[in-house]
Amino acid sequence: MDYIILDIEFNGRKFASELPMEVIEIGAVRLSPTLEPVDEFTSLIKPVYFAKLNSFIKKKTGIPQEDIDVASGFVPVIKDFIAWLSRSESFLLLTWGGEDMKRIVQDTRMHKLDDAYWMAAPYFDLLKGYTRYKNVTNDVSVEAALADLEIVAEGSAHRALDDARMTSEVFRRIFPSLDLERTQFYKDSFSNAKERRLVKNAVRSMRAQKAAPAWERVVEQYLTGKVPLTDPRKVAELQAYFEAELLVKPAPPKPAE
């Protein structure tokens, strides 16, 4: 089985809008079963909305506007990417967090393409794998992981192919410690990481106050005014996350020095 390290960039925005953010670059590295780099994929994508990159994205990624202007659209690029993936008899996608899969699925649907390929593609969240490896709870960037592992970073952060290359080095270094049984498949999520973190912190706070955690109190004291709760799917998802947090044993207090 090959290992495909995937990274995407997307066109964020500075203001509230119902228009979707879109993938503007895909980068991927193929590793052989022995973890040797054997192939790469890279392509810019011209978005339908926000085709003019805002100053933040241009500064963050370094992608020139003129390159975006002449790039192919999502449909031909994603077809080329699937063809490239198909060169492997079998593969496991590896991403740093879950956002990359989410963006590809959403853009696939936006362009009215069949999402079955991506829903059936196994992937492993290397960010979670890394935090388990380090036994930490806070998310870290690929750059921070490289520094911690004393791996020299090469290339430009926030360019898809360079990020995929750097992520592949983290994967290669900690591979023996990863539990690849935690491979998963994409499923729709109606809440984001920040909202779930609010729920997690609410449980911790109530426990610190020696108060029995209750969902109604989480909603009233920790979510109202901070998280839109008009979508019942989001509410149900956050409540399920809350109930899962209740099953997590709190960490023992650190001994006094």
Buried (B, 14 or more C-beta within 10 A) or exposed (E): EBBBBBBBBBBBBEEEEEEBBBBBBBBBBBBEEEEEBEBBBBBBBBBBEBBEBBEEBBEBBEBEEEEBEEBBEBBEBBEBBEEBBEEBEEBBBBBBBBBBBBBBBBBBEBEEBEBEBBBEBBBBBBBBBBBBBBEEEEBBEBEEBBEEBEBEBEEEBBBBBBBBBBBBBBBBBBEEEBEEEEEEEBEEBEBEEEBBBBBBEBBBBBBEEEEEBEBEEBBEEBBEEEBEBEEEEBBEBBBEBBEEBEEEEEEEEEEEE
